[in-house]
Amino acid sequence: RVRFIPHADPSTEFRQYRAGELDLTYVVPGQQFGWIKQNLPAEMHVAPQLSVYYYGYNLTRPPFKDQPGLRRALSMVIDREKLTTAVTGVGEAPAYGWVPRGIANYTPQQFDYASLPYAERVAEARELYRRAGYSAERPLEVEIRYNTGEVHNRLAVAIAAMWKDALGVETTLYAEEFRSLLQTIQARTETQVFRSSWIGDFNDAYSFAQLLQSDFGINLTGYSNPRYDGLVGEAARQADPARRRALLEEAERVMLADHPLLPIYFYVNKHLVKPYVRGWTDNVMNVQYSKDLWLERGA
């Protein structure tokens, strides 16, 4: 038999797990993540998840319409490693591409500067910023909109500071209720940069690729590139797995070169699992069938 015990508070779930009342947890509390990683490493399972946290540009109006160099500059000076260690700090993976690692039959692509030292990225970004018409005397003024929440606020503050330090960008932060944020994004009349996330509906890169097709209903950035649309459309009709994979990978490279959005980090699945639980397999869909699990005899 299986007993499911609902918890509204991750800390309560963790206490019951430590007391031996639970064999595994659904989540890992963020406040205790560091302690658990150090003291219960064999019991903590951290694995890729099909979801990405990102900032989107509004590509339908200035200052980011027809300005791929400016969009690239802002992306280059974001220190994603620092964000995932010092700001979020619960195992997330820095995102230098759009499709998460671990997805089936696919090699996730990355920005061409992903492996460059940070100082070199900043130097190139400053030149791109200057070419876009901005300087210390005429700084870019931009607003980041995000839904209310402690993590969202901390990330926005940190990213605004990185933009300011590296380029001199003047950033205004605007937090609002999630429903209101969605309405504002979809109207495309006020937003410049907005916070969002995407969770793959199924274990396939197409679930991420389709989001940025120009005619897709929830393409929030307004991104439109005929070459990208053609590659993704051909992939959808392609029966040969190898050819389909190549088309989707090329489409991701085309999109990343255009910088319609700013991937920040990939979410991860986090669970605590007792050593005597057998049959557990980490997977990107975060699905564990109870029929595949059992307890070691004598546990």
N, C-alpha and C positions, 0 to 999 in steps of 0.2 A: 504494500500500500504506500501511498504518498500523502504527506500532509503539507499543505501550503499555508503559510502563516503570513498574512498581510501586515505590512508595516508602512506607516506614513513617514517615519523618521529613520534615516539610514543609521544613525548612531544607536538607536534602540535595537535595530537588527544586528548591528555589530556586537553589542553587549550580549545578546542572546547567543550569537555564534560563539563568542569566547567562553560563555558559560556552558557550552556543550548542548544547548537546546536546539540548535540548528546545524544541519550538515553542510549547508552552503548558503551563500547570500546572493541576492539579486543585484546589489550594488556594493560599492565600497565608499564609506563616508570620506569626503574630501579632507576634513580636518585631521583625520587619523591616517591619511594616505602615506605620509612619510614614515610614521612609526610602523605601520603594517609592512611596508616595503623592507624595512630594516629588520624587523623582528619575526615576521611570518612570511618570508620570501617564498617558501615552498608551497604555501597555501594560497598565495595571491596569483590570480590569473588575469593578465592584461593582454588583450589581443586586438588587432585592427577591427574597426567598425565601418560599415558603409555609410559614413556621414562626414560632412565637412562644415566647418565654421568659416564664414567668409564675409568680406565687405564687398558690396556691389557698387559700381559706378553708375550714375544715371547718364547713359550715353545719348540721350535725346536732347540735351541742352548743355550750354557752357557750364563749367569750364572744361568738362571732359569729353564733350562731343568732338570728334575728329582730332583728338589729342592723344594718340597712343604713346608718344614719348613721355608726356607728363604722367600718364597713368603708370607707365613702366617705372619712372623715377620714384613715385610714391611707394610702389611695391618693393623696389630694390633696397630702400632704407629701413624697411621693417625687419627687425631682428626677431625672427620667429622662435629661435631657440631660447632667447631670453624671455619671451612671452610665455612659452610653455613650461619654463622652469621657475621663473620668479613671479609670474602673475597668476596663471591657472594652477600649474603644479600638481596635477593628478594624472600624469601619465600620457597626456595628449602628444601626438606626433606633429612636429612642424610641417606645414603644408607648402610645398613649392610647386605643386601641381593641382589639378582639379579632381582626378580620380584617385581614391584611396588605395593604399597597398593591400594586398591580400585578395583582391577581386579575381574572379575566375577568368582564366584564358586571356590575360591582359597584362601588359607591362606599363604601369603608370608613367606618364611623361612628366618632365619638370621644366621650369624656366631655365633658359640657357645660362643664367648667372647663379644658379642654385649652389654651385660648389666654389664660387669665387670668395675670397676673403672679404669680410665686411667692409674694410677700408676701401677696397677697389670698387665695390658696389656703390659706396657713397660718392666716390669721385666721379663715376660715370653718371650717377643720378643727378649730381649738381650740374653737370654739363647739359643733360637733357632738360632740366628745370630752367636753365638759362635760355636754351633754344626755344622753349615754350613761351618765353617772354616774361619770366619772373626773376626777381632778384631780391636782395636785402632791402632795397629801396621800394620795390614793388612786389611784395610777397603775395603768394597765392592765399586767398581767404576761402576756407572751405568749412562746410558743416557736416558732422557725422551724426546721423540719426540712428538710434537703437532703442530696443525695448527695455523697459526698466528692469534692472537686476544688478546685483553686486558685481558679478563676473563681467557682464557686458560693460559696466561703467569703468571698472579697473582696466579692462583691455583698451577701451576708448581713450582713457587718460594716458596710458602708456604709449599707444600708437601716435597720439597727438604730440606727445613729448619727443618721440623719435623723429617725426616730420619736422618739428620745430628745430631740434638740435642739428639735424643733418642738412635741412634745406631752408629753414626760416619760415615754414608754412604757419599761418595763423589759423588755428582750428577752433571752431565753436562746437560744443557737445550739446546734443538735444536728446533727452530721454523721454519716451512716451509709452503709453500702454500698447501692448502688442497689436491689438485689433486696429488701433489708430495708426500705428506704424505701417501696417499692411496697406491700409487705405491710402496713406500718403505715398508709399512706394508705387502702388499701382496707378495713381493719378499722374505721376511723373512731372508734376509742376513745381514742386518745392525741393525734392531731394537732390543732393549732390553725391553723398556717400552714405550708404545704409548698411546696417548689420543684418545678416540672414544666415541660414544654414540649409543644408540639403541632405536628406537621408535617402539612400538608394532603395527603390521599391523591390528590387530583386538583384541577385548576385550577377550583375552584368554591367560592363562599362557603358552600355547604351542608356542605362537609367540615369547616368550623369550627362552623357553627351546630348540627349534630347532636350535637356533643360535650356540650352543656349541656342537652339534652333530659332530662327527669326519668327516663325509662325507658331511657336509653342506657347500655349496659353499663359504659362507662368514664368516666361522669360522676363524676369524682373528688371534686368539692366537695359533692355532694348537693344541688345547686341544683334547685329545683322551682318553676316559675311556670306556671300553666295558660295564661296569655295567651301566654307565650313558646312553650310546647309547641304551642299552636294555630296560631300564625303559622308556625312551622317545618314543622309537619305539613301545613298548607295549601300552603306553598311546594313541598313535595315532590310534591304532587299537581297542581300548577299547570302547564299546558302553555304558557301565554302567557309569554314571556321577560320582558317588561316588568313584568307583574303579579308574577311570581315574584321578580324583583329587589326590587321594592318591599316585598314581604312579608319577605324576608330582611333588608333594611335596617332595617325597623321592629322586627324581632325583635332585632337587635343593639342598637338603641337601648333597648329594654325591658330587656335583660340588663345593659347598662352602667349603667343607672339603679339596678339592684339590687346591683351590685358583688359578685357571687359570687366574683370573682377579681381579681388584680392583674396586668394585663399590664405587663411591664417593658420588653422590647425585641423588635423583629423581627430575626430573623437575616437575613443577606444572603449571596448567592453571591459568591465572590471568586476570580478567576482572573487569571493573567498570560498575555497573548497577544501573540506577536511581530507587528510591523507588517505582515509579509508574509503572514500567515495571512488568507485570505479566506473569507467565508461564515459567520463567527462571528456569532451573534445571542444576546444576553443574554435570558434568559427565566426566569420564576418557577419552572418545573419543573426548572431546571438540567440540561436535556437538550440535548446537542449531538450530532447525527448526523454521523458521519464522512463519509457520502456527500455531505453538504452543504459540506464543507470542502475547500479546496485551497490550495496554496502559489503565490504569485505567481511567474510565470516569471522565472528568473534569480536567485531568492532563494537 
